[in-house]
Amino acid sequence: MIRRRLAVRFAVQMAIAGAVLVIIAVLVVLWMFERLEDIEIRRNFAPAGISRLISEADIDAQGLIVDAALMQRLQEDGGWLQSLDQQGRVLQSFNAPSDLPARYVPGQLMDYWLGDEPFPYTLGLWIQEKEGIVYTLLYGTRSRTKDLLQRIIDDGQIQGHQIRFSGSTITQLKQTAGWVQVLDRTGRETASWSKPGDTPSLYTLQDLALQSVNQTPSGFLIDSQYDKRSGLTWVLQYPAAQSTVRVSRYPVLESEVQVMIIGIAAFLLAAFVVFILLSLWYANRFGAPVLYILGWIQKLGKGDYSRQEGVTSRRRNLRVRWKRGYRVFGEVMDSIDSLAAKLRAAKDAEEQTQKYREEWIAGVTHDMKTPLASIQGYAHMLEAGKYSWSEEEVRRFASTILEKTAYMNNLINDLALTYRLRNGAIPVPVEETDIAALLSGSVARTQEHPAFEDSRISCLLPSTPITAAVYPPWFNRVVDNIVANSLLHNAPGTRIEIELTELPGNGFRIEFKDNGQGMDDQTLAALFDRYYRGTNTDSSTEGSGLGMAVTKELVQAMGGQIEVESQRGQGTVIRLIFF
């Protein structure tokens, strides 16, 4: 049961932890997609970025686009956006400079877009539908270096490996924080201006192609233009815009790689935190009950059988209900609680037994001293020379001495017999015997005892004979002890009914029922305890306190069992059952 409960508990908790990790993974993946999409938007703001921003933007009642994020992105990118109707009229402008027209002639706009007619801006044109409205969008940007690069070519003078510019050109170059290189037909540098020391001096076709559309690892952009007159290529490098630089915090790594690394690191960190929290929870949820159980066991080992403090429990339907955090080990704690109860009962029984033992030893000592005192007294009387005893007096003294000696011998034999029976030191020479005849003979002998002449004993025997394997001397001793115990401890005239009944499977039952005063619970519980009652020289050996202890040991030695039912004032029933 506890194995299944623990398995279910662990499975559920692992499933919950797995679900949490799945949720974290989904969130991380969504964040990675968003970041990758943001990178793509920054790299390709037109048309991908603008299309996304417009698709996410709100539309007012007049069908105009309302989005603060679009304005912010346009300002960061340095571009502008206009929304046109079918006739080319501008409906809405975003970050548009003042030199843009308020209406575009359709044919002229196509020439601007295709580059057939000069236009100070690089244009992008596309059509996008949102909420049932078709928007014609015109996006434009002015190159930071297009005019400057042409001026550099016109104003630059190559002198050896250096390039000289006029003061106004140098001012513009400083505003861009850039530098200039001149390459020959093989891509090798022939001259430069303000070039940093780590800048390469040789560019292949692939280098120029890739770095013209992507920023360099150090965060710089390259613009180049071929001069037909001289056959040289002029290259201008300058820092990328801040919005573009923010795409990659670590120039050595690609932006996408950075997003992947951050996402995986975030997931692993979250998983580590989840497992740490799960471990702490397990330590608290399962460690506390285990420590409680260990403490309880240590208390039991020290002889303290009380319940461990710190846990409230209550008995219900013979089970202990533990508080919520301890129920998973309910069976274990129930077992320990049951063990503690049994140990407490055993300790109480041991203390009670010790008490009975001391009382019994005191009683036996007293009972042994009493007959010894009588024997010693008569012996001194016989030894005394100043008295002359008659033959009759001597015989009377000797008779008393023999009686006391026999009593002591029987007492010692009963005590030795109980110990030998308890230890299994006596072989049982059983034989097939007619139980009815054996029982009737034993009852008849008991009735002949002078002390029981006022009592009435009736014996009910079956019509068919019952044979079983018993040891007749012990059987007679058992019957004698039970009848004697009933008659000695009840008032004169007590009636005893004895009934022999055959049981299925060659078994039989003998029931002794009297109408005496009965026994209380304490006497009933200690009836077969050989330490329960001391002896008395005025009573017979049947009343010595060892008779019922001997009876139980004899019955069990012959393979039977004994049961007792009694209530105060309602008599006693003793059953002997043999299978």
C-alpha positions in Angstrom: 0.0 0.0 0.0 2.7 2.5 1.0 4.7 1.5 -2.1 1.8 2.2 -4.4 1.1 5.5 -2.6 4.7 6.6 -2.9 4.8 5.6 -6.5 1.6 7.5 -7.3 2.8 10.5 -5.3 6.2 10.6 -7.0 4.6 10.1 -10.4 2.2 12.9 -9.9 4.9 15.2 -8.6 7.2 14.3 -11.4 4.4 15.0 -13.8 3.8 18.4 -12.3 7.5 19.2 -12.4 7.5 18.1 -16.0 4.5 20.2 -16.8 6.2 23.2 -15.2 9.3 22.6 -17.3 7.2 22.3 -20.4 5.5 25.6 -19.6 8.9 27.2 -19.0 10.2 25.7 -22.3 7.2 27.0 -24.2 7.7 30.5 -22.7 11.4 30.4 -23.6 10.7 29.3 -27.1 8.0 32.0 -27.5 10.6 34.6 -26.2 13.2 33.2 -28.6 10.8 33.5 -31.5 9.9 37.0 -30.6 13.5 38.0 -30.3 14.4 36.3 -33.6 11.5 38.1 -35.2 12.6 41.3 -33.7 16.1 40.8 -35.1 14.7 40.1 -38.5 12.6 43.2 -38.3 15.6 45.3 -37.4 17.6 43.8 -40.2 14.8 44.0 -42.8 12.7 46.8 -41.4 11.0 47.3 -44.8 8.8 45.6 -45.6 8.8 42.7 -43.0 9.1 44.9 -39.9 6.6 47.5 -41.1 4.1 44.8 -42.2 4.2 43.2 -38.8 3.9 46.5 -36.9 0.9 47.5 -39.1 -0.7 44.1 -38.6 -0.4 44.5 -34.8 -1.4 48.2 -34.8 -4.8 49.5 -33.9 -7.2 51.2 -36.4 -9.4 54.1 -35.4 -12.9 54.9 -36.5 -11.6 56.8 -39.6 -9.6 53.8 -40.6 -6.3 55.4 -39.7 -3.4 53.5 -38.2 -2.7 54.2 -34.6 0.5 52.8 -33.2 3.2 54.4 -31.1 5.6 51.5 -31.6 5.6 52.1 -35.3 6.6 55.7 -34.8 9.4 54.7 -32.5 10.7 52.1 -34.9 10.7 54.5 -37.8 12.6 57.1 -35.8 15.2 54.4 -34.8 15.5 53.2 -38.4 15.7 56.8 -39.7 13.0 56.1 -42.3 9.5 57.4 -42.9 6.1 55.9 -43.9 3.1 57.2 -45.8 -0.3 55.7 -46.5 -1.7 56.5 -49.9 -5.2 56.2 -51.4 -6.0 55.0 -54.9 -5.3 58.4 -56.4 -1.9 58.8 -54.8 -3.1 61.2 -52.1 -1.3 60.9 -48.7 -3.8 59.8 -46.0 -1.4 59.4 -43.2 2.3 60.1 -42.5 4.7 58.7 -40.0 8.0 60.5 -39.3 7.9 62.0 -42.8 10.3 64.9 -43.7 8.9 68.2 -44.9 10.2 67.8 -48.5 7.9 64.9 -49.3 4.9 65.7 -51.7 1.3 65.5 -50.3 0.3 63.6 -53.5 2.0 61.3 -55.9 1.1 61.0 -59.6 0.8 57.2 -60.1 3.1 57.1 -63.1 5.7 59.4 -61.5 5.6 57.3 -58.3 6.4 54.2 -60.3 9.4 56.0 -61.9 10.6 57.1 -58.4 10.1 53.5 -57.1 11.9 51.8 -60.1 14.7 54.5 -60.1 13.8 55.8 -63.6 13.5 59.3 -62.2 15.8 60.8 -59.5 14.4 60.9 -56.0 16.3 61.9 -52.8 15.1 58.8 -51.0 15.2 55.0 -51.4 11.6 53.9 -51.8 9.7 50.7 -50.9 6.1 50.2 -52.0 3.7 47.5 -51.0 0.0 46.9 -50.4 -1.4 45.4 -47.1 -4.9 44.6 -46.0 -6.0 45.0 -42.4 -9.5 44.7 -41.0 -11.0 44.8 -44.5 -9.2 48.0 -45.5 -6.5 47.9 -48.2 -3.5 50.2 -47.4 -1.0 51.3 -50.0 2.2 52.0 -48.0 5.2 54.0 -49.2 8.4 53.6 -47.2 11.5 55.7 -47.7 15.0 56.1 -46.2 17.8 58.5 -47.1 21.2 56.9 -47.1 23.6 58.5 -44.6 26.6 58.2 -46.9 25.3 58.3 -50.5 25.9 62.0 -50.9 28.9 62.0 -48.7 30.6 59.2 -50.6 30.1 61.0 -53.9 31.6 64.1 -52.3 34.5 62.1 -51.0 35.3 60.8 -54.6 35.0 64.3 -56.1 37.0 66.1 -53.3 39.6 63.4 -52.4 43.2 63.7 -53.6 45.4 60.7 -53.4 49.0 61.5 -52.4 51.1 58.4 -52.0 49.2 56.3 -49.5 47.3 59.2 -48.0 44.1 60.9 -49.0 43.6 64.6 -48.6 40.2 66.3 -48.2 38.9 69.8 -47.9 37.9 71.1 -44.5 34.2 70.8 -45.1 34.5 67.2 -46.2 36.6 66.4 -43.2 33.9 67.9 -41.0 31.3 65.7 -42.5 33.5 62.6 -42.1 34.1 63.4 -38.5 30.3 63.7 -38.0 29.9 60.1 -39.2 33.0 59.0 -37.2 34.1 57.1 -40.3 37.3 56.5 -42.3 38.1 56.1 -46.0 40.0 53.5 -48.0 40.8 53.4 -51.7 41.1 49.9 -53.3 42.6 48.9 -56.7 41.1 46.4 -59.1 42.4 43.5 -57.0 40.8 44.8 -53.8 44.1 45.8 -52.2 44.3 49.2 -50.4 46.3 51.9 -52.2 45.5 54.8 -49.9 43.5 55.6 -46.7 42.3 58.3 -44.4 42.0 58.0 -40.6 42.0 54.2 -40.8 42.2 52.3 -37.5 45.2 50.0 -37.1 43.1 46.8 -37.0 41.3 47.5 -40.4 42.2 45.0 -43.1 44.1 46.2 -46.2 42.7 43.6 -48.6 39.0 43.0 -49.5 37.7 40.2 -51.6 34.5 40.4 -53.6 32.8 38.3 -50.9 34.0 40.6 -48.1 32.6 43.7 -49.8 29.4 41.9 -50.7 28.7 40.5 -47.2 29.8 43.6 -45.2 27.8 46.0 -47.4 24.6 44.3 -46.3 25.6 43.2 -42.8 27.5 45.1 -40.1 31.0 43.9 -39.3 31.7 42.0 -36.1 32.9 45.3 -34.5 29.6 47.1 -35.3 30.6 49.0 -38.4 28.9 49.4 -41.8 30.6 49.7 -45.2 29.5 51.7 -48.2 31.5 51.5 -51.5 31.4 53.1 -54.9 33.4 52.4 -58.0 34.9 55.4 -59.8 34.9 54.8 -63.6 37.3 57.6 -64.3 40.2 56.2 -62.2 39.2 52.5 -62.0 39.4 52.7 -58.1 36.9 51.7 -55.5 36.2 54.1 -52.7 35.2 52.5 -49.4 33.6 54.4 -46.4 33.2 52.6 -43.1 31.3 54.2 -40.2 29.6 52.9 -37.0 26.2 51.3 -37.3 23.1 53.0 -36.0 22.4 52.3 -32.3 19.2 50.4 -33.2 21.2 48.1 -35.3 24.0 47.7 -32.8 21.5 46.6 -30.1 20.6 43.6 -32.2 23.9 42.0 -31.2 25.3 42.7 -27.7 28.4 40.6 -28.3 29.9 41.2 -31.7 31.7 38.0 -31.8 28.5 36.0 -31.9 25.7 36.2 -34.4 22.5 37.7 -33.0 20.5 34.5 -33.6 23.2 32.4 -31.8 23.0 34.8 -28.8 19.3 34.4 -28.6 19.6 30.6 -28.7 22.3 30.7 -26.0 20.3 33.0 -23.8 17.2 30.9 -24.3 18.9 27.6 -23.5 20.7 29.1 -20.5 17.4 30.6 -19.2 15.7 27.2 -19.6 18.5 25.3 -17.8 18.5 27.9 -15.0 14.8 27.6 -14.6 15.0 23.8 -14.6 17.7 24.0 -12.0 15.5 26.3 -9.8 12.6 23.9 -10.3 14.6 20.9 -9.2 16.1 22.8 -6.3 12.6 23.8 -5.1 11.4 20.2 -5.7 14.3 18.9 -3.7 13.6 21.2 -0.8 9.9 20.3 -1.0 10.8 16.6 -1.0 13.2 17.1 1.9 10.5 18.9 3.9 7.6 16.6 2.9 9.3 13.2 3.2 12.3 14.1 5.4 10.2 15.4 8.3 8.1 12.2 8.6 11.3 10.0 8.3 13.1 12.0 11.0 9.9 11.8 13.2 9.8 8.0 12.7 13.5 7.7 13.5 13.1 9.8 16.6 10.2 7.7 17.6 12.2 4.4 17.1 15.0 5.9 19.2 12.6 6.6 22.0 11.3 3.0 21.8 14.9 1.8 21.9 15.4 3.8 25.1 12.3 2.3 26.7 10.1 5.3 26.2 6.9 3.9 24.7 4.9 7.1 24.6 3.9 8.7 21.3 6.4 11.0 19.7 5.6 14.7 20.4 4.9 17.1 17.5 2.2 15.1 15.7 -1.4 15.1 16.6 -3.4 12.0 15.9 -6.7 10.6 16.9 -8.2 7.1 17.0 -11.0 6.4 14.5 -12.2 3.0 13.4 -9.2 1.4 15.1 -6.8 3.4 12.9 -4.6 6.4 13.7 -5.2 9.4 11.6 -2.1 11.5 11.2 -1.8 15.1 10.1 -1.6 15.8 6.4 2.2 15.8 5.9 2.6 12.4 7.6 -0.2 10.4 6.0 2.1 9.1 3.2 3.8 6.9 5.8 0.5 6.1 7.6 1.0 2.3 7.6 4.6 2.6 9.0 3.5 5.0 11.7 0.4 2.9 12.5 2.7 -0.1 12.8 5.1 1.8 15.1 2.1 3.0 17.1 0.8 -0.5 17.4 4.3 -1.7 18.4 4.6 1.0 21.0 1.2 0.0 22.4 2.3 -3.6 22.5 5.5 -2.7 24.2 3.7 -0.5 26.7 1.3 -3.4 27.4 4.3 -5.8 27.7 6.1 -3.4 30.0 2.9 -3.0 32.1 2.5 -6.8 32.1 6.1 -7.2 33.1 5.7 -4.8 35.9 2.5 -6.5 37.0 4.2 -9.9 36.7 7.1 -8.7 38.8 4.6 -7.6 41.3 2.9 -11.0 41.2 6.2 -12.7 41.4 7.2 -10.8 44.5 3.9 -11.5 46.1 4.1 -15.1 45.1 7.6 -15.5 46.4 6.5 -13.8 49.6 3.6 -16.2 49.8 5.6 -19.3 49.0 8.2 -18.3 51.5 5.5 -17.8 54.1 3.9 -21.1 53.2 7.2 -22.9 53.3 8.1 -21.4 56.6 4.7 -22.3 58.2 4.9 -26.1 57.7 8.7 -26.0 58.4 7.9 -24.2 61.6 5.4 -26.9 62.5 7.8 -29.7 61.6 10.6 -28.0 63.6 8.4 -27.5 66.6 7.2 -31.1 66.7 10.8 -32.2 66.2 12.0 -30.1 69.2 9.1 -31.5 71.3 10.1 -35.1 70.4 13.8 -34.3 71.1 13.2 -32.7 74.5 14.5 -35.1 77.2 12.5 -33.6 80.0 9.2 -34.7 78.5 8.0 -38.3 78.1 5.5 -38.5 75.3 3.0 -41.3 75.0 2.9 -43.5 71.9 -0.4 -41.9 70.9 1.1 -38.4 71.1 4.2 -39.4 69.2 2.0 -40.9 66.4 -0.1 -37.7 66.3 3.1 -35.6 66.1 4.4 -37.8 63.3 1.1 -37.6 61.4 1.2 -33.8 61.5 4.9 -33.8 60.3 4.0 -36.2 57.4 1.0 -34.0 56.5 3.2 -30.8 56.4 5.9 -32.7 54.5 3.5 -33.9 51.9 2.0 -30.5 51.5 5.5 -29.0 50.9 6.4 -31.8 48.5 3.2 -31.2 46.5 3.9 -27.5 46.4 7.4 -28.0 45.1 6.3 -30.6 42.6 3.6 -28.2 41.2 6.1 -25.4 40.9 8.6 -27.7 39.1 5.9 -29.1 36.9 4.8 -25.6 35.6 8.3 -24.7 34.7 9.0 -28.1 33.0 5.8 -27.9 31.0 6.5 -24.3 30.0 9.9 -25.2 28.7 8.7 -28.4 27.0 11.0 -30.6 29.0 8.4 -33.4 29.7 7.5 -35.9 27.0 3.7 -36.5 26.7 3.0 -40.3 26.6 -0.6 -39.9 25.1 -2.8 -42.9 24.4 -6.2 -43.5 22.9 -8.7 -43.3 25.7 -12.4 -43.3 26.2 -12.9 -39.7 27.2 -16.4 -40.2 28.7 -15.3 -43.0 31.0 -12.1 -41.1 32.0 -14.1 -37.9 32.7 -16.8 -39.7 34.7 -14.2 -41.6 36.8 -12.4 -38.3 37.6 -15.6 -36.6 38.6 -16.6 -39.5 40.8 -13.2 -39.4 42.7 -13.6 -35.6 43.1 -17.0 -36.0 44.6 -15.6 -38.4 47.2 -13.4 -35.6 48.6 -14.7 -34.7 52.1 -14.3 -31.0 51.5 -16.8 -31.1 48.6 -19.5 -33.3 50.2 -22.0 -30.3 50.3 -21.6 -29.5 46.6 -23.5 -30.9 43.7 -21.7 -32.0 40.6 -23.6 -33.2 37.6 -22.0 -34.7 34.5 -23.7 -34.9 31.1 -22.1 -37.5 28.7 -22.9 -38.3 25.1 -24.6 -41.6 24.1 -21.8 -42.5 21.6 -18.3 -43.1 22.9 -15.6 -40.5 22.2 -12.0 -41.6 22.0 -9.0 -39.4 21.8 -5.2 -39.4 22.5 -4.6 -38.0 26.0 -2.5 -38.8 29.0 -4.9 -40.1 31.7 -3.0 -38.9 34.8 -2.7 -35.4 33.5 -6.3 -35.4 32.3 -7.5 -36.4 35.8 -5.3 -33.7 37.3 -6.9 -31.1 35.0 -10.4 -32.1 35.9 -9.5 -32.2 39.6 -7.9 -28.8 39.5 -10.8 -27.1 37.6 -13.5 -28.7 39.9 -11.4 -27.9 43.0 -10.8 -24.3 42.0 -14.6 -23.8 41.4 -15.6 -25.3 44.8 -12.8 -23.8 46.9 -13.4 -20.2 45.8 -17.2 -20.3 46.0 -19.7 -20.7 48.8 -20.8 -24.2 50.0 -23.6 -25.7 48.0 -22.2 -24.4 44.7 -23.5 -26.5 41.7 -21.2 -27.5 38.9 -22.5 -28.8 35.5 -20.0 -30.7 33.4 -20.9 -31.5 29.7 -18.9 -33.5 27.2 -19.6 -32.7 23.5 -18.1 -34.3 20.4 -16.8 -31.9 17.8 -16.4 -32.4 14.0 -13.0 -33.9 13.0 -12.6 -36.3 16.0 -12.4 -33.4 18.5 -14.3 -32.9 21.8 -15.2 -30.2 24.2 -15.7 -30.3 28.0 -17.6 -27.4 29.6 -17.4 -26.7 33.3 -20.2 -24.4 34.4 -20.8 -23.2 38.0 -23.3 -20.9 39.6 -20.8 -19.3 41.9 -19.8 -15.7 42.6 -17.8 -15.4 39.3 -14.6 -13.3 38.8 -13.8 -9.7 38.1 -11.8 -8.7 35.1 -8.5 -8.5 37.0 -8.9 -12.0 38.4 -10.0 -13.4 35.1 -6.9 -11.9 33.3 -4.5 -13.4 35.8 -6.3 -16.7 36.4 -3.5 -18.8 34.8 -0.6 -16.7 36.1 1.5 -18.8 38.4 2.6 -15.6 40.3 -0.9 -14.3 40.9 -1.8 -15.9 44.2 0.2 -17.1 47.2 -0.5 -20.3 49.1 -1.9 -20.9 52.5 -1.1 -23.8 54.8 -4.8 -23.9 55.8 -5.9 -24.8 52.3 -5.2 -27.7 50.1 -2.8 -27.8 47.2 -5.7 -27.2 44.8 -5.9 -23.7 46.3 -2.2 -23.0 46.3 -2.4 -20.6 43.3 -0.6 -23.0 41.1 -3.5 -25.3 40.2 -4.9 -23.3 37.3 -1.3 -22.5 36.0 -0.6 -26.2 36.0 -4.0 -26.9 34.4 -3.3 -24.7 31.5 0.2 -26.1 30.9 -1.2 -29.7 31.0 -4.0 -28.9 28.6 -1.6 -27.2 26.1 0.9 -30.1 26.5 -1.8 -32.6 25.4 -2.7 -30.4 22.3 -5.7 -28.7 23.7 -6.7 -25.2 24.6 -8.6 -23.7 27.5 -11.2 -20.8 27.5 -12.8 -19.0 30.4 -15.9 -16.8 30.6 -16.9 -15.2 33.9 -18.7 -12.2 35.2 -19.0 -11.0 38.8 -22.1 -12.5 40.4 -23.0 -14.7 37.4 -20.7 -17.7 37.8 -17.9 -19.1 35.6 -17.7 -21.2 32.5 -14.4 -23.1 31.6 -14.1 -24.9 28.3 -11.5 -27.5 27.4 -11.3 -27.9 23.6 -9.3 -30.7 21.9 -9.1 -31.1 18.1 
